């Protein structure tokens, strides 16, 4: 299981303006275990204002470095529980959770989203699926749900992250992956900074993206507009 706090978002409530405060981070293939099990590898988690001031978008991306040729044959793992966890009282503990599961494989795969709801289990071992019907379900690579309630998209998208990974691994060689072309990069002791102009190594690569837009009020509590959001994957 992986757990990373990525950002806290002061989101908008109805009739008010929101202020975003970001803690920037990314962890494409951050350990050998997830590198060898890419369906469990979270690349990024995002939160930002939605289509109207009273809505918020949450995004959890998985599967690093999907090439265009691999995209149409790459799907979510039906044995993995994907979760977005929300802290709405600033104590660093999840108060609500959105659980995303998948059934089937290939082009017939479907997604089910439960929540936001009180987590069945709190903390690092919180990987029990809630015994409630899904709020939204349907085929992947399709916009599901309601524009006034919860809307969901789960499927292929271009990787939005920007990084010169080749130079990064020259600067910090002990973080190189254990497989693939980046693992073969020679150590360059003199490397100490990124190249100018920047080179986006992930340009052209895709990810599997879970995108959820929903009313902000379903995430916040007690008049406090501030939330913390993080993602987990578990089996």
C-alpha positions in Angstrom: 0.0 0.0 0.0 1.2 3.5 -0.7 0.1 6.7 1.0 1.3 10.2 0.2 -0.1 13.6 1.3 0.1 15.7 -1.8 -1.7 18.9 -1.2 -4.3 20.7 0.9 -6.9 22.7 -0.9 -8.9 25.6 0.5 -11.9 25.0 -1.7 -14.8 27.2 -2.5 -18.1 26.8 -0.8 -21.3 28.1 -2.5 -21.1 31.8 -3.1 -17.5 32.2 -1.9 -14.1 32.3 -3.6 -11.5 29.5 -3.1 -7.8 29.8 -2.5 -5.5 27.0 -3.5 -2.4 26.2 -1.6 -0.3 23.4 -3.2 2.3 21.0 -1.8 3.9 19.9 -5.1 5.0 16.3 -5.6 5.2 13.4 -7.9 6.3 9.8 -7.5 6.4 8.0 -10.8 7.9 4.5 -10.2 9.2 5.6 -6.8 10.0 2.1 -5.5 11.1 -1.2 -7.2 7.9 -2.8 -5.9 5.5 -0.4 -7.7 7.8 -0.3 -10.8 7.1 -4.0 -11.1 3.4 -3.6 -10.3 2.5 -0.5 -12.3 -1.2 -0.7 -11.7 -0.5 0.2 -8.0 1.8 3.0 -8.9 0.3 6.4 -8.2 2.0 9.0 -10.4 0.2 12.2 -9.2 -2.8 13.3 -7.1 -4.5 16.7 -7.9 -7.3 18.8 -6.4 -8.6 22.0 -8.0 -11.8 24.0 -8.4 -14.5 22.5 -10.6 -16.8 23.8 -13.3 -18.6 26.2 -10.8 -17.6 27.8 -7.5 -19.4 25.1 -5.5 -17.6 22.1 -7.1 -14.2 20.5 -6.7 -12.2 18.1 -8.9 -10.1 15.3 -7.5 -7.7 13.3 -9.7 -5.7 10.2 -9.0 -3.3 9.0 -11.8 -1.7 5.6 -12.0 0.5 3.6 -14.4 3.7 5.6 -15.3 5.1 5.7 -18.8 2.4 4.1 -20.9 3.5 4.5 -24.6 0.9 5.3 -27.3 1.3 1.7 -28.6 0.5 0.3 -25.1 -2.4 2.6 -24.3 -5.2 0.7 -25.8 -4.2 -2.5 -24.0 -3.5 -1.0 -20.6 -6.3 -1.0 -18.0 -6.9 -0.6 -14.3 -6.3 -3.6 -12.0 -9.6 -5.1 -10.8 -7.8 -6.5 -7.8 -6.7 -3.0 -6.6 -8.7 -0.7 -4.4 -8.0 2.9 -5.4 -8.9 5.5 -2.8 -9.0 9.3 -2.4 -8.9 10.3 1.3 -10.1 13.6 2.6 -9.2 15.3 5.9 -11.6 18.1 6.6 -10.7 19.1 10.2 -6.9 19.6 9.7 -5.9 16.8 12.0 -4.1 14.7 9.3 -6.5 11.8 9.5 -9.1 11.0 6.8 -12.6 11.9 7.7 -14.1 10.9 4.3 -13.0 8.5 1.6 -13.9 8.0 -2.0 -13.3 4.4 -3.1 -12.8 3.4 -6.7 -12.9 -0.2 -7.9 -12.9 -1.9 -11.3 -14.5 -5.0 -12.8 -13.4 -6.9 -15.8 -10.5 -6.2 -18.1 -10.0 -4.8 -21.6 -12.5 -2.7 -23.4 -15.4 -4.0 -21.3 -13.9 -2.9 -18.0 -16.3 -0.9 -15.7 -15.6 1.5 -12.8 -17.6 1.9 -9.5 -17.2 4.8 -7.2 -18.4 4.8 -3.6 -18.5 7.9 -1.4 -17.6 10.3 -0.2 -18.3 8.4 3.0 -17.0 7.7 6.5 -14.0 5.4 5.9 -14.7 1.8 6.9 -11.2 1.6 8.3 -9.0 4.6 9.2 -5.3 4.7 8.6 -2.7 2.8 6.6 -4.6 -0.4 6.7 -7.8 1.2 5.5 -8.4 -1.0 2.5 -11.9 -2.4 3.2 -14.5 -1.7 0.6 -17.6 -0.1 2.0 -20.8 -2.1 1.9 -22.8 0.5 0.1 -24.0 0.7 -3.5 -21.8 2.7 -5.8 -22.7 6.4 -6.2 -21.6 6.2 -9.9 -20.8 3.2 -12.1 -20.3 2.5 -15.7 -17.8 1.8 -18.5 -14.3 3.2 -18.5 -13.2 5.9 -21.0 -16.7 7.5 -20.6 -18.0 10.5 -18.7 -20.4 9.1 -16.1 -22.8 10.6 -13.5 -24.4 14.0 -13.3 -23.2 17.5 -13.8 -25.0 18.6 -10.7 -23.9 15.7 -8.6 -20.9 13.5 -9.1 -19.2 13.1 -12.4 -16.5 10.5 -13.1 -14.1 9.7 -15.8 -11.7 6.7 -15.6 -9.4 6.0 -18.5 -6.4 7.0 -20.6 -5.0 10.5 -20.5 -1.8 12.2 -21.4 0.6 12.4 -18.5 0.4 16.1 -17.3 3.6 16.0 -15.3 6.7 17.8 -16.7 10.2 16.6 -15.7 13.6 16.0 -17.3 13.9 12.5 -15.8 17.2 11.7 -17.6 18.9 14.7 -15.9 17.2 14.0 -12.6 18.7 10.5 -12.5 22.1 11.9 -13.4 21.8 14.3 -10.4 20.4 11.6 -8.1 21.6 8.3 -9.5 20.5 6.2 -6.6 16.9 6.9 -7.6 17.2 5.3 -11.0 14.6 2.6 -11.9 15.6 -1.0 -11.9 14.3 -1.7 -15.4 14.0 0.1 -18.7 16.2 2.6 -20.6 16.5 5.0 -17.6 18.1 2.2 -15.6 21.0 2.1 -18.1 21.9 5.8 -17.7 25.6 6.2 -16.7 26.3 8.0 -13.4 27.4 11.6 -14.1 29.0 13.0 -10.9 29.2 16.5 -12.3 25.5 16.8 -12.9 24.0 19.3 -10.4 21.2 21.1 -12.2 18.5 20.6 -14.8 19.2 21.4 -18.4 18.2 24.6 -20.0 15.9 24.7 -21.9 14.0 22.0 -20.0 13.3 18.6 -21.6 10.0 17.0 -20.8 10.8 13.3 -20.6 7.1 12.3 -20.1 5.8 14.1 -23.2 4.0 11.5 -25.3 3.5 9.1 -22.4 0.1 8.4 -21.0 -1.4 7.5 -17.6 -4.6 5.9 -16.4 -6.5 8.7 -14.8 -9.4 8.7 -12.3 -11.1 12.1 -12.4 -14.0 12.9 -10.1 -15.9 16.2 -9.9 -18.4 16.7 -7.1 -20.1 19.3 -4.9 -17.5 20.8 -2.5 -20.0 20.5 0.4 -19.8 16.8 0.2 -16.1 17.0 1.2 -16.0 19.8 3.8 -17.4 19.9 7.3 -18.3 22.4 10.0 -18.0 25.5 7.9 -14.2 24.9 7.4 -13.4 25.2 3.7 -10.0 23.7 4.0 -9.3 20.1 3.1 -6.3 17.8 2.8 -6.4 15.2 0.0 -4.2 12.1 -0.6 -4.5 8.9 -2.5 -3.8 5.2 -1.8 -3.7 2.0 -3.7 -4.0 -1.4 -2.0 -4.9 -5.1 -2.5 
